[in-house]
Amino acid sequence: MRTDHSTAVECTAEAAFGLALDVTRWPQVLPPCLDAKVLDETDDRQTIALIAKANDRVFSWQSSRQIDRAGLRISFVQAKPSPLVAFMKGTWSFAPRDRGCTITLTHEFKVKDEVAGLVEGVSTPEEATAFMLKSVEDNSTRELAALKAELERDLWRHEFSESMVIDHAQGAIYQLLRDATAWPWLLPHCNALKMLYEDPHYQEFQMTVQVGDKEEVIRSVRVLHPDRIEYFQPEPPPPLKEHQGHWTLRQTDGGVEVISWHSVVLAPDFWRDGTRDEAKHKVEAAINRNSLGTMEAILNKLEECTHARA
């Protein structure tokens, strides 16, 4: 039996090829995949082990993959196939097209002559063939849709940072970053803050920030480490689909380097006017402006405290 599935994606064929090649990302990207390991790898070959769901059952197998980097093609053969299959092989291919590429996934397989007792509910070769066809159809459709979503999401992903060296004690800087309830009187862009949950390791709060002539309420979840505060926004403001980042403190000869790092995924529907690069630049400028404002506010507060004690 042979099946063919394809999808058009708004990304380069090289980017799509790279994601299909990186099987370690599959459990996070492909819905049917529960676990994926590279057992052996050279420039033109991979041996991988997979655990995945098929028709709501869990199966495992090993595949040998031949990698054609120049031709953007990956051919695979199941060296240790799943229980019903005598052999399974196929290809991933990636063809450039206007404004993107086409990903095509093909499968060829033959079921075993004797299948009774191998999978519950399957007792004849005909039932095994129907089982496998449904499995390949469902999984291929879901996998290609997930690859498309991830690749097109990557187009709108943007990472950036801002930093400042503050010549004060690291503990004092950390405390001002940690004490979010004090931000309304510390930070010029924070109008109000409501702490929803707090313990020594986690915080969740709603912060009202000034954006131009409007206010926005943003919910953040933070994980507190001794020299690092990580966070993400479960429901970021309309320009963004995702926003996560961290504050990091690093001792240097000139003082403590405070680094604000961000990873965002922009919301394409919000940024219909202008180019994607322009949108990324606007978001980076706005977020870095707030990050720098936070660092300057911390510096000013610590300077005030130093002068008050002098």
N, C-alpha and C positions, 0 to 999 in steps of 0.2 A: 504494500500500500504506500502511496505517496501523497503528501499534503503540502500545500504552499500557502504561506501567510505573509502579508506585507503591510507596511504602513509608511506614510510620508511624514517626515520630521523636519522641523525648521531648525536644522543645525548642519554642520559640515559632516560629510561622510566619515572623515577622520575622527571626529569626536564620538560619533555613534560606534564606530569600530572599537575605539578605546574603551568605551563602557562595556561592550560585549566581551571584550578580551579580559577585563578586570573582574573575574568571577568572585573575588572576595567581597565585592559590593552587592552581589546578587541577593543575599538574604535581606538587605535593607531596601533594595529597589524592586525586585520581582516578587509579587505576592505568593506564588506557589512555592518559592524556594525557602527552605528552613535552615539549610546549612550548605556551605560550599568551601571546599579546600583545594588548593593547588598542591598536588602530590609531587610533581616533577615538572620542570619548565626549562626550555631553551628558547632561543630567539624565534624558532619556527615550529615549536611543538609544546603542547601542554598535556599533562595528565591530571584530571580533576576528579574529585569525589563529591557527589551531590546527594542531598536528602531533600525531597520535595513532596508536596501533596499532589495527588492525581485522583479525581473523582472522590474527594474527601477521604482518601486513604493515603498513608505515608509510605513512600518507596525510597530506596537508595540504589545508586548505581555509580559506576566509574566510566568516564569517557576519555578517549584519546583525541586531542584536537590538533589539526594541522593548520598553521597560521601563515597566511599569505599577506604580508604587510603591504607589499606593493599593490596587490590586487584588491585589498580591503575585503578579504574573504577568510572565513574560518570554517573548516570542514571537521566534522566530528563523527566518531564511531564509538558506540558503547562497548567498552572492553568487557565489563561485567554488567550486562543489561539487567533491567528490572524483571520480575518473575515471569511475566507472561510472554516475554519477547525472545524470539530466537536471534534476531539481530535488529539493531536500530542505528541508523546513520542519518546525516543531514548536513546542512550548510547554513551559515549566517553570511549574507552578502550585503554590501553597502554601496549604493550607486549614487553619485552626485546628480542633483537636479537643480532647477531654478529655485533659489531661496531655500536650499536644504538638500535633503537626500532621501532615498527610499531604502528602508531596511526590509530585507526578505529573509524569511526563515522557512526552510524546507525540512521535511522528515521523510524518511523511507524506512519501513519496518515490515517484519514478518513475525507473526505470533507462532508459538510452539505448537507442535502437533498434539501434544498431550498437556492439557492445562488444568484438568480437574484437580481440585484441592490446593491450587497455588494461590488463588485470591477468592475470598468469600463471594459467593454469588456468581462466579464464573466457572462453568463446567465444560464448555465446548469451544472449539476454535472460533466459531462464529460469534459467540458471546465475548470471547477474548478480543476479537477484531473490533467489535462494537465498543467495548470498554476502552481500548487503546485509541480509537478514532475520537471518541468523546474527550478523552484525556488530552490528546494532542491539540484538538480544536480549542478546548477551553483554556488550557495553559498557554498555548501560543498566542491566542487573542489577548489574554490578560498580560502576558509578558511584553508583547509589543506595545500595548497601551501604556504600560508602566515605564518602559524605556523612553517612549515619546514624551511622557509627562516629565520624567527626570531630566532628559536632555534639553527640553525647552525651558524647564525651570532653571537649569544651569546658565542659560543665556541671560537670565535676569538676576543671577546671583552676583553679588559684589562684596568684596572684603576690603577693609581699609582700617587705618588706625591714626591716632593722634597721641602725642606724648609731650611731656614737660618734665624738666628736672627741678625738684623742689628741695632746697637745702634746709630741711627740717627732719625731725625724727620720723622714722618709718611708721612707728606705732601711732603717732599723732595723725599722720596722713590717712592711715588705714581706718582709724576710728571715725574720722569725718566722712569717709566713703561708706563705712558700714552703717553709721547712724542716719538712716534714711529719714527718720521722723524729724530730724533737724533741717532737712533740705529746704523747706519753704522760707526759712530766714537766712539760709546760707547761699542758695543758688538763685540767680536772677531770673531764670526761666521756669522755676518751679513755684506755682501759686499755692498748691496744697498737696498734702499727702495723707492717705489713710492706710495704716498698717492692718492688713487682713490676718496675717499669721507671722509669728516670729519665734524662733528658738535659737540655740547657739550655732546652728548650722544652716538654717533655712530662713528665708523671708519671702513673704508675698505681700505686695502693696499696690494701691492705686495712686498714681501720681497725676495731678493736674498741671499741665505745662502750657506755657504761652507759645503759640505758633503764629507769628505775625499779629494780626488783630483778633485772632480766635484762640479759644482754649481747647485742648484735647485731653481726655482722660486715658491714661495708658496703664495697663496692669502688667507688673513685672514679677517674676519668680527668680529668686537669687539663691545661690549656693555659696556659703562663706568658707574660705580657706585662709590659713594664716597670712599668706602673701598674695592672695588672689581672690577676686569676687566674680563668679560667673553668673550670667543671667540670661533669661529669654523672655520674650513677650508673647503670651498665649494668644492675644488678639491685638496685633500691632495696628497702628493707624492706617487709614485707607491707602496711602501711597505704597505700603509694603504688604507682602504676604507673609514674610518671616523676618524676625529680627532677634539675633542672639549676639552675645559678646562677653567680654570680661575686662575687668580692671586688674592690672598686674603692677606690682611694686618691685623695683629692682635697685639695690644699692649700687651707687657708682662713686667715683672719686669726687664728683661735684655735688653729690647729694643723692636723693632718691628719684629715680626715673619712674614717673607715673605713666603707664601706657593704657590707653583706652582702645580696645580692638573690637571691631564690629563685623558681623557677617549678616547680610540682608539678602532677601529675594524680593525684587520689586513686583508690584501688581501691574501687569501689562495693561489692563483695562483703564487704569488711572492715568497711564502715561501715553495716551494715544497721540497727543501732540508732541512733535519733536522726535528725536532719535533716542535709541536705547542708551547710547553713551551720554547724551545730554541728561537724561533722567538719572543715571548713576551719579553723574557729577553733582547734580542738584542735591540728591539725597546725601552723598558724602559730605558736601559742604555744610548742609544743615546739621547733620548729626555731629560732625567734628566741631562745629561752632559751639554746640552745647557741651561737648566733652571738654573743649578748651576753656569754656566758661566755668565749668565745674572745677577744673584744676586751678584756674586763676582765683576762684572764690576760696578754695582751700588755702592757697598761698597767702591771700590777703588776711584770712582769719588767723592763720598761724603767725603772721607778721604782727597783727594787732595784739595777739596774746603775748608775744615776745616783748613788744614795746611796753605793754601794760605792766609786765613784771620787772622791767628795767628801772 
